[in-house]
Structure formats: C-alpha cells, structure tokens
Amino acid sequence: MAPGADLYTAAQSYDPNGDVYNASGFTGVSGTSFAAGLVAGAAALVKQAHPQFTPAQIKSALVNTASNQVLDNGANANVTAAGAGKLDAGAAVNTTATVEPATVSFGEVGSNVALPVGVLLTLSNVTSGSMRVTIQVAPSVHDASATVTVSPNSVTLGAGQTQQLNVQLKGSHPAAGSYEGFLQISAGAATLHVPYLYVVGDGVTDNVLPLGGASFAGSVNDQDFFLILKLIDRYGVAVPSETVAFNTMTGDGVITAVDAATDVLGIAAAKVNLGSQLGEQIFGADAAGFHVEFDGRARLRPTVNAGGVVNAGDHLVGQGFAPGSYVEIYGVGLSEATRMTPTLYLPVALAGVSVSFDAPGLSVPGHIHYVNPNQVNVQIPWELQGLSAALMKVSVGESQSAVYTVPLASVSPAAFEVPDSFGSRLVIAALDANNKLTSTANPARRGQTISLYVNGLGEVDHTPVSGDPTAAQPLASTRAIPHVTIGGVDAAVRFSGLSPHSVSLYQINVTVPAQAPTGRQPIKITINGIDSKVSSLPVQ
C-alpha cells in the first residue's frame, strides 16, 4: 500500500473540466489513483538502480521491503487490509534479495482440499557478494490444526545465485477462519517480509457485494444492462447455491433474465431493460436476509431534429458548412444540463456531452462551446477540410443519437448578429475603431474602418489546432478575400482572417465607403462566389 489520502500535489491549471484542476497549480487529493502514482514512481527508481531486474523482481523489491508496521484501529493491520505493508521506496531501491512470487496464497482451503499444499518461491541474491539467508515463519493468526513451513529455512547464496523455497501448509483441515502471517527473510542488510494467507469458509452469508450495475444510466427503453452481485461469508469466502430474488423497485424497468441462485463463485446476475419513464429506475436483489439496490437512471435518447444542424451565424442549413466554423445542433435530449465552456479553448466534452465527426479513414471530435437539453454549439474540426460530408453523432454519457449526415463546403459565410440598441431588430456584430459595438445608437461612420465578426470563411494560411485559440502572430488570413458591400456600395477589405485569441471566429476589417447611404443599410459578404444572408449595419 502507499499513501493516498490528503496528499498535497501539483495540479493542472489549464482545464477546469479536467481532472486535478486548481487555478493555483497545487491542490489536495485523495484516492488510489494517487497512491498508484507513488508506487509507479518507486518502481521507476528500482528499475533505475537495478536495470537488470525483471518485472517480478521489481514487484518483489516494492512489496517485500514494505513496512508491515501498519496500524488499523490501534492494532496491526491484517494482510487483507494492508497487503505486505506501507511502501518504503528507499528500502526497495536498496534491497539485497528478491522473491518470486512476492506473496504466498494457499487460497480457499475447503473440505475438498487435501493437505499438504505447497507454493514454490524463487529467492535471488541481487548483490555482488555471497550472502547468508535465513527464513522464519511468523504467523499473525494462530491455527491449531495446520502450520506453514518453509524448506530450506537457511541457505548461502553466491552473487547472483537463486534458490527455490518450498512453502507448505501442513496438518489437518483448519477450522473456519482467515489465517495469515509473514515469511521473515533475513538477507544481509535487508529483511524481506513475504505475506501469506489462506481462508476456510463457514458457508454463512455475511455480506453482499454489488459487482456490476450498482449505478448506471441509459436512454429510455435501452436494453441489456447487467446487475451482478456476490455473496461472501465473514472470511471473504464465496457462498454458493444461495437463493437470490431480483425485483424492480422504482420505475417501469423490466427484468428479462435472472440467476435463481449464486454460482460456485458466489455470484448471481440479472439482465434488465430500462423502461419508458424518465428518471430513476431502481432494481433490487434479496439474498440470505441481505438487500442490495442497483440505481439506474433513464434519460431521453439524444435526437437531432431533421434539418437540425444549422450555421451558427445565420441559423440556416445552407448548402454545407465550412470546417473550422461553428454549427448549432437542435434536437431533444442533447444534454442533461446547461453549460458554456469556461475556458479559452473549446473542450471535446462538456457536461457529459460529446460530438463526433466521421469520414472514411477519419474520426475526430467536435469542440463544444455550449450545451443545453435542446441545443449544442460545436466547432466543426479543421481536419475535415476538403471533404464533402461527414457523419455526426451526439453522445450524452453512453447514450448516442442516430448518425446525422452533415454536408461540408469550402466556405459557408454568415454574419453573426446582435440585438440593436433600439427595438427587437438584429444588426451585424461589428466593432468600431474604439472597440464598441455598432448599433443605431453608435452607427458606423463613413470612412471609418470597422471589424465584422462572421462565420464560415473557410481555409486560412495558418490553421490553428481545432478547439484552440488563434495566435496573434502570425495572423491567420483567409485564402480567399471576401467581397463586402454596404448599402450596395463596395467596401474596401483591409483584413480577412481569424480573430486573434478567439477560437475560430472570423474577422473582416472593412472601411465604410464614403458614398455609402446612411441609416440602417444592408450588408452582404461574398466569398468564393457564395453570398451570406444579408444583414444590416447602421451607418452615419
């Protein structure tokens, strides 16, 4: 075992949606995932010090040099609770011997097991000199009927030499119980502890463990979920042939197949289908006076409306969508929450929602900006450039929509629009030279250069990574130069490309023509012969 509670560690400060995030770069963590990392690091140190070690020898160095002075409620912890003990990386690196395997298990010693039973160990001297080794058996739990022996119990090994040890469980059949202890191996400057264990069951159920389906979710009417449980006695031994009754507790889910009793491993299972009701669909099982619940939940199946994928600028289907641009997906069951990404980049999953795009030889994720139960805003990956279509699906957890064919095009120009300062009308999203939104209250002035914000202008000369903000240098300019008219008058384009520090937001800098009419004027963008929907721009 290794420390895994209340660890203060470095954290990532990039992705609030990701694991182990903290804006400071450091955080407190707990869990076996972090204990495993410590053990992996110690294994690397052992391999560095002993490059000739096999994986089994590295395991022995870690396990058999661990400190077995581990307390559990004030008493020495059992082997079943703490294994060989607490990791000691220094002792592992400096070990003088290894033992393979690193632990001894005689398993379940049932009435059908004849004694003696044995396990062979390989003891290796990993030093450069001769070494005297002695082995003692140190039971932690006394067994009045059987004993653990080791032969030979002392040996002299030359540098690099090995010796097989025969560890046996001898005597008469033990009473029900859990028996454990250690082989204490004195090997020069190191003492190795090899834990051993054997168990004898009493056949009386003491606990029920849910092995599968304890918590699951799917779409309404989804089929073939497995609920699995195991019965064990107080010594952890499986209890076979125990009657089990599965039942539906909440919702309209259906049990389609069951095991009537536990098998030789103490396991029983049922297969269930979710019903048509949204929300909780809970199943239960009863065995030997114990009850266990399996908490299911049914959500709407993600469904994309017919014609439900539209350009995020003009909200129209159009003739296709340019890779790198944004689309809005409309439907039902597209998310179980309303979220907008809090990061500068766009994640591939948000609130459990993901969008995938597939084409021959290519499968790439969309990068998500916003989700709610009826809408997903996503960037079409740049990787799809040059293709005519892609197959898209929306996933919510394990639930997936039907495949939707998304038409693609080299360009799909559309102006983003914002509410005007007066009334309910929309105007093109544009900033003046002072970085203020243009509107009826703040019209664009003739002769002034303004920035238009649009979608779908296609390929650029410095393509960013899908989902990532555009770099400020070098500027990412569109391969084609758009043509812009304001009030029917050509406007000079000063720049066309991706707006720096934004994700896939196109920007066109244009000078409002001196001869443009004043008032709310139509503004149209044309690129590669494709026209945008006409928007409006207040001009003064």
Disulfide bonds with the S-S distance in Angstrom:
none
